[in-house]
Structures are given as C-alpha cells and as structure tokens.
C-alpha cells in the first residue's frame, strides 16, 4: 500500500496545501513584487537575455530564474498564481527527489515516504513553496545535482553512469543560470572529499568531464548573449554578487559565523526533537558510504555559508534535503522498533508552542488588538493555530499510530496564516492590494511615480508599465540608474518642484508613496492639489493634468 499510494498522496497534498493557497494573499515586498515585475518585463519586451527591473539594468542575478517565473505568468496568467507557481513546482520536485533518493539509499517504501513527508512538512519548505523568488528554484537545481551525483556513483552500468553525470551537468548549468557560480561550487565541494574518502578520484576526473561539458552546453549560449548585449554584466555580477558578498568588508546582511546553527534547528520544525537523535545516529554510522555522503551534503554547504560575511536565511535551503533524509531514516527506525518517546515529546513541544502562540494572540487582542474589525482574518489565524494544536495533540497520546499528524498541522498553519494576517501587515507589506483598488484611475496617468522600490515594482507589475519614475530612492537599482539612458528615471528631492509641473503638462500624474510615521516632507514638496487615498503607511496621490 505504501509503494502504491505514496506518490499519489504526496501529489494530492501538494495540490491542497502548496498550490491552492497561493492566490489567497498579495505579493510581498520587496522580493515577490521585484521578481514578478522583472519576469513580466521579459514577456512584455521580449528581452530574455538581460534582466531589467522596471526598465533599469538589474544584473544581480542571471536570467533562468526569471524565465521560469515568466513561463508561469505566460501559462497561468499575470496573476498571483502565475507568479508563484515556479516556486511551488520547484519545492514539489524537491519533495520528489527526496522520495527517489531515499528509495535509492534504502530501498524501503515506508522509509522513503517518511523522508518525503518530513521534507514536505518542514515549515520553511512549505513557506518557500508559496513565495516567489529564486531560492526555491536554485534549491531544486542544487538538490538535483547532488541526487544525480549519488545516482552516478551508485550506478553499476556505463549507460546509467553517463546519464546521471549528464543530469548533474544539466542541473549545474540551470542552477548557474538561476543564481550563479554556487551551482557549480556546491557539487564540487561535496564530490571531492567524498571521492577522496572512497578512493575514487580517478572516476571523478574521468566522468566529471561529461558533467562539465553538459553544463557548458546548457549555459554558454545565454552567457554569450548577455555579454554581447551588456558588456559590463559579468564584471558586476562576479565581483559584486559573489566576491564582495562573500568576503567584502561591506558585504550585505553581515552576520556572525554561528548564524545558521539555530536557524537550521528552526528549519526542522515541526520535527525539532527528532533532530538530535538523527544527527547522533548519522555520526555513529558515518562510515557507511551513503550516510557519509549525506553528512557531507549537510555539513560542507553549511560551513561554507557560515564562513561568508553576507548571510541570508534562504542560503541553507539546499541543506534541508539531506537533513530530511537523515531524520527520516532515524524516525523510521524508531517507528520500526516501537520507540515512541521522542515522537511523543516532539508533539508535546509543538503543542506547547502552539498554545503559547494562541494565548499571546488572545492577550494582545484584548490588550492591544492586532485585528480591528477583521473577523475573517481572525478566524483564519485561529483555525491555523487550532489545526497545529490538534495535529500535535493526537501523536502526544497515540504516537505510534498517529506519528505523522504534525505534517497536517504544518501544512494547515502555513497555508492559512498568510491569508489571516492583520490588515496592518497586509497594507504595509502587500502594496499591490491597494493598487488593485485604484488600478483604473492610476492607469489613466501619463506618468507614474513612487518613492519606494517595493511599491514601484507592485505598481509596474499590476499596470504592466515598467516606466515608473523613482522619487528620492535608488536602493538596489543604484547601479542601473548610473547608465545615461536611465538617469532621467530618478527624481531628486531638490528638483521635484521643477519636475512635477513639467510632468503635469503631459497628463495626469499618479504617485504611490510610502510614508514613515510623521515624515511627510516628500509629500510637502509636491503640489497640494491632489486626490489622496491612504492605506496603512501607503499613499496614492493623483495629480490632474495642468491646464495650458
């Protein structure tokens, strides 16, 4: 039964808890609106080689990740589902890789299902599947490259080995075109020490050439095309996005070396207490080739990213597949032996955390309400917490029979929570919802302006107009704005008084602004004959065309 129904059940769960919730909440800023707009711009302009953000050169990432998001919008429409479907499919395919890798390692249908369920229920994995950025895609390509590497090393036929090495090369090429040189580095980082340990380095150098050749064939056409179109692309991308981010003194998001250790524990939710035993069992059996490979896959990327000065939480997503395999192996062995103490304690821990969150919500709602006249949102968040608590109450009492119930709790929690967030969060972090309400009036504007890149990209995506003028903000487009053909897109604070009358001569001007507290100086410098709409800290100003 496990062998027959495992994949259909995983597919059903994927549809219910990954795909269905994607259109229930707006795009988050800054990531989701940015990736939605860049990929939409590729569809609108037909420029598939060089990424542009609102018509401004944007060389922070390669093109393939945007291609996938653009494909989603082309197939399913330029809407919330179309923007997010590439992330969902990437995480869903990573679940499938977890199942296939477990079958290859242990040839046990039950253990394979356990591993896939654990990976698919990690809260961060469920969340990433509904969030439109490049990390889910890059994670899939890295996962595919390392699964292909193991299949290549474990295969006994020449044809099977060549196909697996070619698959590794394909994954590296696509990963490189999604997020850069790390897609080549991470498989090498694991393959070299593993092959040296197994005394198979000669095999690596013989067959590795197949992977290198395929990776070059996959990525070279785009690499040459973007160089021909934008001669400065590779200089900026290599030095700014790789060297400076890894080792520069001014690296973005600088954090201490231990940053990822507590994060890895948090990422194992809702199976935190399974983690220590799984790591202990893996260390005790590290001399087994398969366990050693998984440990290298887990530890070496974690160490590499820990050495980097610039750190972001999503960097270690490729570490979660081997973590799920190690945890699934340990948990399955415990279930087989009838050892339920850890399962029970893990359920109790989740239940305590869920009850604390529920009590905190009730307390703040009574003392300083988070929700104001939002019964629908409040019901959804209560249902999310109730689902979490009930799903962990069951295995606390019947751990052997209902050990998998926390999976359902995780799925329900992440599926319902974004749609149940209070308006104070939605209004400030999802500007496309305000833009939808006033899209018709904004679309009549000859000129569109914003003082916030997140709001500007939401405006550009919703109206399918990349030509948004940027008022007193540069941020991540500072490099692109330095080009002579886009310098006019920036409106200096000191010159807006001269710029606005000229813009109004051409037609209506629509402005979407973010205001911080009582700081209204950017509005005060504008003419005051506007129509105004407010929502949270977002403001829409409509300036009519000036009379000749």
C-alpha positions as CSV (number, residue, x, y, z in Angstrom):
1,X,0.0,0.0,0.0
2,X,2.9,2.4,0.9
3,X,4.5,1.7,-2.5
4,X,1.3,2.2,-4.5
5,X,-0.2,5.2,-2.8
6,X,2.8,7.2,-1.6
7,X,3.3,9.4,-4.7
8,X,-0.4,10.0,-5.4
9,X,-0.9,11.0,-1.7
10,X,2.1,13.4,-1.9
11,X,0.7,14.8,-5.1
12,X,-2.7,15.4,-3.6
13,X,-1.2,17.1,-0.5
14,X,0.9,19.3,-2.8
15,X,-2.2,20.5,-4.7
16,X,-4.2,21.2,-1.5
17,X,-1.5,22.8,0.7
18,X,1.0,24.2,-1.8
19,X,-1.0,25.3,-4.8
20,X,-4.4,26.2,-3.5
21,X,-3.3,28.9,-1.0
22,X,-1.1,30.8,-3.5
23,X,-3.7,33.2,-4.7
24,X,-5.2,34.0,-1.2
25,X,-2.8,36.9,-0.4
26,X,-1.0,39.7,-2.2
27,X,2.7,39.8,-3.3
28,X,5.1,40.6,-0.5
29,X,7.6,43.4,-0.9
30,X,10.4,43.6,-1.8
31,X,11.1,40.1,-3.2
32,X,7.9,39.0,-4.7
33,X,7.0,42.2,-6.5
34,X,10.5,42.5,-7.8
35,X,10.6,39.0,-9.4
36,X,7.1,39.3,-10.7
37,X,7.9,42.6,-12.4
38,X,11.3,41.5,-13.9
39,X,9.8,38.3,-15.3
40,X,6.7,40.2,-16.6
41,X,9.0,42.7,-18.3
42,X,10.7,39.8,-20.2
43,X,7.2,38.8,-21.5
44,X,6.4,42.4,-22.5
45,X,9.7,43.4,-24.1
46,X,10.9,40.0,-25.5
47,X,14.4,40.7,-23.9
48,X,15.2,37.3,-22.4
49,X,18.9,37.7,-22.0
50,X,19.5,40.7,-19.8
51,X,17.3,41.2,-16.7
52,X,15.8,44.7,-16.3
53,X,13.9,45.9,-13.3
54,X,11.3,48.5,-14.3
55,X,13.3,49.1,-17.4
56,X,16.5,49.6,-15.5
57,X,19.5,47.2,-15.9
58,X,19.5,44.8,-13.0
59,X,22.5,42.5,-13.0
60,X,22.2,40.9,-9.5
61,X,21.0,37.5,-10.8
62,X,21.2,35.6,-14.1
63,X,18.1,35.1,-16.3
64,X,16.9,31.5,-16.0
65,X,15.0,32.0,-12.7
66,X,13.1,34.9,-14.3
67,X,12.4,32.7,-17.3
68,X,10.6,30.2,-15.0
69,X,8.5,32.8,-13.3
70,X,7.8,34.4,-16.7
71,X,6.7,31.0,-18.0
72,X,4.3,30.6,-15.1
73,X,2.8,34.0,-15.9
74,X,2.6,33.1,-19.6
75,X,0.8,29.8,-18.9
76,X,-1.4,30.7,-15.9
77,X,-1.8,34.5,-16.4
78,X,-0.1,37.5,-14.9
79,X,-1.6,37.0,-11.5
80,X,-0.6,35.7,-8.1
81,X,-0.8,32.0,-9.0
82,X,1.2,32.6,-12.2
83,X,4.0,34.4,-10.3
84,X,4.3,31.8,-7.5
85,X,3.8,28.6,-9.4
86,X,7.5,28.2,-10.3
87,X,8.4,28.3,-6.6
88,X,5.7,25.7,-5.7
89,X,6.8,23.3,-8.5
90,X,10.5,23.7,-7.5
91,X,9.7,22.7,-3.9
92,X,7.4,19.9,-5.1
93,X,10.1,18.5,-7.3
94,X,12.5,18.6,-4.4
95,X,10.0,16.5,-2.4
96,X,10.0,14.0,-5.3
97,X,13.8,14.0,-5.2
98,X,13.7,13.3,-1.5
99,X,11.5,10.3,-2.1
100,X,13.6,9.0,-5.0
101,X,16.9,9.5,-3.1
102,X,15.5,7.6,-0.1
103,X,14.4,4.7,-2.3
104,X,17.9,4.6,-3.8
105,X,19.6,4.7,-0.5
106,X,17.5,2.2,1.5
107,X,15.0,0.5,-1.0
108,X,12.3,0.8,1.7
109,X,9.0,2.3,0.5
110,X,7.9,3.2,4.1
111,X,11.2,4.9,4.8
112,X,11.0,6.8,1.5
113,X,7.6,8.1,2.4
114,X,8.7,9.1,5.9
115,X,11.6,11.1,4.4
116,X,9.4,12.8,1.8
117,X,6.8,13.7,4.4
118,X,9.4,15.2,6.7
119,X,10.9,17.3,4.0
120,X,7.5,18.4,2.6
121,X,6.3,19.4,6.1
122,X,9.3,21.5,7.2
123,X,7.6,24.8,7.8
124,X,10.2,26.7,5.8
125,X,9.8,24.4,2.8
126,X,6.1,24.9,2.8
127,X,6.6,28.6,3.1
128,X,9.2,28.7,0.3
129,X,6.8,26.9,-2.0
130,X,4.4,29.8,-1.8
131,X,6.9,32.6,-2.1
132,X,8.0,34.0,-5.4
133,X,11.8,34.4,-5.5
134,X,14.7,32.4,-6.9
135,X,15.7,30.4,-3.8
136,X,13.2,27.5,-4.4
137,X,14.4,27.1,-7.9
138,X,18.1,27.3,-7.0
139,X,17.4,24.8,-4.2
140,X,15.9,22.4,-6.6
141,X,18.8,22.6,-9.1
142,X,21.3,22.0,-6.3
143,X,19.2,19.1,-5.0
144,X,19.0,17.6,-8.4
145,X,22.8,18.0,-9.0
146,X,23.6,16.1,-5.8
147,X,20.9,13.4,-6.2
148,X,22.3,12.9,-9.7
149,X,25.8,12.7,-8.3
150,X,24.8,9.9,-5.9
151,X,23.0,8.1,-8.7
152,X,26.1,8.4,-10.8
153,X,28.3,7.0,-8.0
154,X,25.9,4.2,-7.1
155,X,25.2,3.1,-10.7
156,X,26.7,-0.2,-12.0
157,X,26.2,0.3,-15.7
158,X,28.1,2.6,-18.1
159,X,24.9,4.0,-19.6
160,X,23.4,4.7,-16.2
161,X,26.5,6.5,-15.0
162,X,26.8,8.6,-18.1
163,X,23.1,9.6,-17.9
164,X,23.5,10.5,-14.2
165,X,26.6,12.6,-14.9
166,X,24.8,14.3,-17.7
167,X,21.9,15.1,-15.4
168,X,24.4,16.5,-12.9
169,X,25.8,18.8,-15.6
170,X,22.3,19.9,-16.7
171,X,21.4,20.8,-13.1
172,X,24.6,22.7,-12.6
173,X,24.0,24.6,-15.9
174,X,20.5,25.6,-14.9
175,X,21.5,26.4,-11.4
176,X,24.2,28.6,-12.7
177,X,21.8,30.5,-14.9
178,X,19.4,30.8,-11.9
179,X,21.7,32.2,-9.2
180,X,25.3,32.0,-10.3
181,X,28.6,30.2,-9.7
182,X,27.5,28.5,-6.4
183,X,25.6,26.0,-8.5
184,X,29.0,24.7,-9.8
185,X,30.8,25.0,-6.5
186,X,28.4,23.1,-4.2
187,X,28.6,19.7,-6.0
188,X,32.4,20.0,-6.3
189,X,32.5,20.9,-2.6
190,X,30.9,17.5,-1.8
191,X,32.2,15.3,-4.6
192,X,35.9,16.0,-4.0
193,X,36.1,14.9,-0.3
194,X,33.7,12.1,-0.8
195,X,35.6,10.6,-3.8
196,X,38.9,11.1,-2.0
197,X,37.5,9.2,1.0
198,X,36.2,6.4,-1.2
199,X,39.5,6.4,-3.2
200,X,37.5,7.1,-6.4
201,X,39.1,10.4,-7.5
202,X,40.1,8.9,-10.9
203,X,36.5,8.1,-11.6
204,X,35.5,11.7,-10.7
205,X,38.0,13.2,-13.2
206,X,37.0,10.8,-16.0
207,X,33.2,11.1,-15.7
208,X,33.2,14.6,-14.3
209,X,34.1,15.8,-17.7
210,X,30.7,14.7,-19.0
211,X,29.0,16.9,-16.4
212,X,31.3,19.9,-17.2
213,X,30.6,19.6,-20.9
214,X,26.8,19.4,-20.4
215,X,26.9,22.4,-18.0
216,X,28.8,24.4,-20.6
217,X,26.5,23.5,-23.4
218,X,23.5,24.5,-21.3
219,X,24.8,27.8,-20.0
220,X,27.2,29.1,-22.7
221,X,24.6,30.4,-25.2
222,X,23.0,32.6,-22.6
223,X,26.4,33.7,-21.2
224,X,27.5,34.9,-24.6
225,X,24.2,36.5,-25.4
226,X,24.1,38.6,-22.2
227,X,27.8,39.6,-22.7
228,X,27.0,40.7,-26.3
229,X,24.0,42.7,-25.1
230,X,25.5,44.1,-21.8
231,X,29.4,44.2,-21.8
232,X,29.5,45.1,-18.1
233,X,27.2,42.3,-16.9
234,X,29.9,39.7,-15.9
235,X,32.1,42.2,-14.2
236,X,29.3,43.4,-12.0
237,X,27.8,40.0,-11.4
238,X,31.0,38.3,-10.5
239,X,32.6,40.9,-8.3
240,X,29.5,42.5,-6.7
241,X,27.3,39.4,-6.3
242,X,30.0,36.8,-5.5
243,X,33.3,38.1,-4.2
244,X,32.0,41.2,-2.4
245,X,29.1,39.4,-0.9
246,X,31.2,36.5,0.4
247,X,34.3,38.3,1.6
248,X,33.9,42.1,1.3
249,X,34.1,44.2,4.4
250,X,30.9,46.0,3.3
251,X,29.1,42.7,2.5
252,X,25.3,43.0,2.7
253,X,23.5,41.2,5.6
254,X,26.6,40.6,7.6
255,X,26.1,38.2,10.5
256,X,28.3,36.1,12.8
257,X,29.6,32.7,11.8
258,X,27.1,30.8,14.0
259,X,24.1,32.5,12.4
260,X,22.9,29.3,10.6
261,X,23.2,26.9,13.5
262,X,20.0,28.0,15.4
263,X,18.4,28.6,12.0
264,X,18.9,25.0,11.0
265,X,17.2,23.9,14.2
266,X,14.3,26.2,13.5
267,X,14.1,25.0,9.9
268,X,13.5,21.4,11.2
269,X,10.1,22.4,12.6
270,X,7.8,20.6,13.3
271,X,10.3,17.8,14.0
272,X,12.8,19.6,16.2
273,X,13.3,16.9,18.8
274,X,13.8,14.3,16.1
275,X,16.9,16.2,15.0
276,X,19.4,15.4,17.8
277,X,18.8,11.6,17.6
278,X,19.1,11.7,13.8
279,X,22.4,13.5,13.9
280,X,23.7,11.2,16.6
281,X,22.7,8.1,14.6
282,X,24.2,9.6,11.4
283,X,27.5,10.3,13.2
284,X,27.7,6.8,14.6
285,X,27.1,5.3,11.1
286,X,29.2,7.9,9.3
287,X,31.5,5.2,7.8
288,X,28.6,3.9,5.7
289,X,29.1,5.4,2.2
290,X,25.5,6.7,2.0
291,X,25.4,8.3,5.4
292,X,28.8,9.8,4.9
293,X,27.6,11.3,1.6
294,X,24.5,12.8,3.3
295,X,26.6,14.2,6.1
296,X,29.0,15.9,3.7
297,X,26.0,17.3,1.8
298,X,24.6,18.7,5.1
299,X,27.8,20.0,6.8
300,X,30.0,21.4,4.0
301,X,27.5,23.8,2.5
302,X,26.5,24.9,6.0
303,X,30.2,25.5,6.8
304,X,30.8,27.3,3.5
305,X,27.8,29.7,4.0
306,X,28.8,30.2,7.7
307,X,32.2,31.5,6.5
308,X,30.6,34.0,4.2
309,X,30.3,37.5,5.7
310,X,27.0,38.2,4.0
311,X,24.2,35.8,5.1
312,X,20.6,35.3,4.3
313,X,18.2,32.7,5.8
314,X,17.5,31.1,2.4
315,X,21.1,30.3,1.6
316,X,21.0,27.0,3.5
317,X,17.8,25.6,1.9
318,X,19.9,23.1,0.0
319,X,20.9,21.6,3.3
320,X,17.4,20.5,4.2
321,X,17.1,17.6,1.8
322,X,20.0,15.6,3.4
323,X,18.7,16.7,6.8
324,X,15.2,15.3,6.0
325,X,16.8,12.0,4.8
326,X,18.9,11.6,7.9
327,X,15.9,12.5,10.1
328,X,13.5,10.2,8.1
329,X,16.0,7.3,8.4
330,X,16.2,7.8,12.2
331,X,12.5,8.3,12.7
332,X,11.6,5.3,10.5
333,X,14.0,3.1,12.5
334,X,12.4,4.3,15.8
335,X,8.9,3.5,14.4
336,X,10.0,0.1,13.3
337,X,11.4,-0.6,16.8
338,X,8.3,0.8,18.5
339,X,10.3,3.6,20.2
340,X,7.8,6.4,20.6
341,X,9.3,8.6,23.4
342,X,10.8,11.2,21.0
343,X,7.7,11.3,18.9
344,X,5.6,12.0,22.0
345,X,7.9,14.7,23.3
346,X,8.2,16.3,19.9
347,X,4.4,16.5,19.7
348,X,4.2,18.0,23.2
349,X,6.8,20.6,22.3
350,X,4.8,21.6,19.2
351,X,1.6,21.7,21.3
352,X,3.2,24.0,23.9
353,X,4.5,26.3,21.2
354,X,1.1,26.4,19.6
355,X,-0.8,27.1,22.9
356,X,1.7,29.9,23.7
357,X,1.0,31.5,20.3
358,X,-2.7,31.1,20.8
359,X,-2.5,32.7,24.3
360,X,-0.3,35.5,23.1
361,X,-2.8,36.2,20.3
362,X,-5.7,36.3,22.8
363,X,-3.7,38.5,25.2
364,X,-2.7,41.1,22.6
365,X,-6.2,41.1,21.1
366,X,-7.6,42.0,24.5
367,X,-4.9,44.5,25.5
368,X,-3.7,46.0,22.2
369,X,-5.7,44.5,19.3
370,X,-3.8,43.2,16.3
371,X,-7.0,42.8,14.4
372,X,-9.5,45.6,14.1
373,X,-12.9,44.7,12.7
374,X,-11.4,41.8,10.8
375,X,-13.4,38.7,11.8
376,X,-12.5,36.8,8.7
377,X,-8.7,37.2,9.2
378,X,-9.0,36.4,12.9
379,X,-11.0,33.2,12.2
380,X,-8.3,32.1,9.7
381,X,-5.4,32.6,12.2
382,X,-7.4,30.8,14.9
383,X,-8.0,27.9,12.5
384,X,-4.3,27.8,11.7
385,X,-3.4,27.6,15.3
386,X,-6.2,25.1,16.1
387,X,-5.1,22.9,13.3
388,X,-1.5,23.0,14.6
389,X,-2.5,22.2,18.1
390,X,-4.9,19.4,17.3
391,X,-2.4,17.8,14.9
392,X,0.1,17.7,17.7
393,X,-2.3,16.6,20.4
394,X,-3.0,13.3,18.6
395,X,0.5,11.9,18.4
396,X,1.1,13.0,22.0
397,X,-1.4,10.3,23.0
398,X,-1.0,7.8,20.2
399,X,2.5,8.3,18.9
400,X,2.9,5.0,17.0
401,X,-0.3,5.2,15.0
402,X,-0.6,9.0,14.5
403,X,3.1,10.0,14.4
404,X,2.6,11.8,11.0
405,X,-0.2,14.1,12.3
406,X,2.3,17.1,12.7
407,X,2.6,17.1,8.9
408,X,-1.0,18.1,8.6
409,X,-0.5,20.8,11.3
410,X,2.4,22.3,9.4
411,X,0.6,22.3,6.1
412,X,-2.6,23.9,7.6
413,X,-0.6,26.5,9.5
414,X,1.5,27.8,6.6
415,X,-1.5,27.6,4.2
416,X,-3.9,29.6,6.3
417,X,-1.6,32.1,8.1
418,X,-0.7,34.4,5.2
419,X,-4.4,34.9,4.3
420,X,-5.1,35.5,8.0
421,X,-2.6,38.3,8.7
422,X,-3.9,41.5,10.1
423,X,-4.6,44.4,7.8
424,X,-1.8,46.4,9.5
425,X,0.6,43.9,7.9
426,X,-1.2,43.5,4.6
427,X,-1.5,47.2,4.0
428,X,2.2,47.8,4.6
429,X,3.8,44.7,3.0
430,X,1.5,44.0,0.1
431,X,1.0,47.2,-1.8
432,X,-0.4,45.5,-4.9
433,X,-3.7,45.1,-3.0
434,X,-4.1,48.9,-2.7
435,X,-3.1,49.4,-6.3
436,X,-5.8,46.9,-7.4
437,X,-8.4,49.0,-5.8
438,X,-7.3,52.1,-7.7
439,X,-5.9,50.5,-10.8
440,X,-8.3,52.1,-13.2
441,X,-7.5,55.6,-12.0
442,X,-3.8,55.0,-11.9
443,X,-3.8,53.5,-15.4
444,X,-5.1,56.9,-16.7
445,X,-1.9,58.6,-15.6
446,X,0.6,59.7,-18.2
447,X,3.4,59.5,-15.6
448,X,3.7,57.1,-12.6
449,X,6.0,57.9,-9.6
450,X,7.0,56.1,-6.4
451,X,9.4,56.8,-3.5
452,X,9.7,53.1,-2.7
453,X,11.0,50.3,-4.9
454,X,8.6,47.7,-3.5
455,X,5.6,49.8,-4.1
456,X,7.0,50.9,-7.5
457,X,7.5,47.3,-8.7
458,X,4.0,46.4,-7.5
459,X,2.6,49.3,-9.5
460,X,4.6,48.4,-12.6
461,X,3.5,44.7,-12.4
462,X,-0.2,45.4,-11.8
463,X,-0.4,48.0,-14.6
464,X,2.1,46.3,-16.9
465,X,4.1,49.5,-17.1
466,X,7.8,49.4,-16.2
467,X,8.4,53.1,-16.7
468,X,7.9,54.2,-13.1
469,X,9.8,57.3,-12.1
470,X,11.7,56.9,-8.8
471,X,11.3,59.8,-6.3
472,X,14.2,60.2,-3.9
473,X,15.1,56.5,-3.9
474,X,17.7,54.3,-5.6
475,X,18.4,51.3,-3.4
476,X,19.2,48.2,-5.4
477,X,18.8,50.0,-8.8
478,X,21.6,52.5,-8.0
479,X,23.9,50.7,-10.4
480,X,21.4,50.6,-13.2
481,X,20.4,54.3,-12.8
482,X,24.0,55.3,-13.4
483,X,23.6,54.5,-17.1
484,X,22.9,57.6,-19.2
485,X,19.7,56.2,-20.8
486,X,18.1,55.7,-17.4
487,X,19.3,58.6,-15.3
488,X,16.1,60.5,-16.1
489,X,14.1,57.9,-14.2
490,X,15.4,59.4,-10.9
491,X,13.8,62.4,-9.4
492,X,16.0,64.3,-7.0
493,X,14.3,65.6,-3.8
494,X,15.7,69.1,-4.5
495,X,14.4,69.2,-8.1
496,X,10.9,67.7,-7.7
497,X,9.4,71.2,-7.5
498,X,10.7,71.8,-11.1
499,X,10.0,68.3,-12.4
500,X,6.3,68.0,-11.3
501,X,4.9,71.0,-13.3
502,X,6.6,69.7,-16.4
503,X,5.3,66.2,-16.0
504,X,1.7,67.5,-15.4
505,X,1.8,69.4,-18.7
506,X,1.9,66.0,-20.4
507,X,-1.0,64.5,-18.5
508,X,-2.2,63.1,-15.1
509,X,0.5,62.1,-12.7
510,X,-0.1,59.1,-10.3
511,X,2.1,58.8,-7.2
512,X,2.4,55.8,-4.9
513,X,4.3,56.6,-1.8
514,X,5.4,55.0,1.5
515,X,5.4,57.4,4.4
516,X,7.2,56.7,7.7
517,X,5.4,57.9,10.7
518,X,5.1,61.7,10.7
519,X,7.7,62.2,8.0
520,X,5.7,63.8,5.2
521,X,8.4,66.1,3.8
522,X,8.4,64.2,0.5
523,X,4.7,65.0,0.1
524,X,5.1,68.5,1.3
525,X,7.5,69.3,-1.5
526,X,4.8,68.3,-4.1
527,X,2.0,70.5,-5.3
528,X,-1.0,70.2,-2.9
529,X,-3.9,70.0,-5.4
530,X,-4.1,66.2,-5.4
531,X,-6.7,63.5,-4.7
532,X,-5.4,61.2,-1.9
533,X,-6.0,57.6,-0.9
534,X,-4.4,56.1,2.3
535,X,-3.9,52.5,3.4
536,X,-1.5,51.8,6.3
537,X,1.7,53.6,5.5
538,X,1.0,53.7,1.8
539,X,-0.5,56.7,0.0
540,X,-1.8,57.2,-3.5
541,X,-1.8,60.7,-4.9
542,X,-3.5,61.6,-8.1
543,X,-2.4,64.9,-9.7
544,X,-4.6,66.1,-12.6
545,X,-3.1,67.4,-15.8
546,X,-2.3,71.1,-15.5
547,X,-4.2,73.5,-17.7
548,X,-2.3,75.1,-20.6
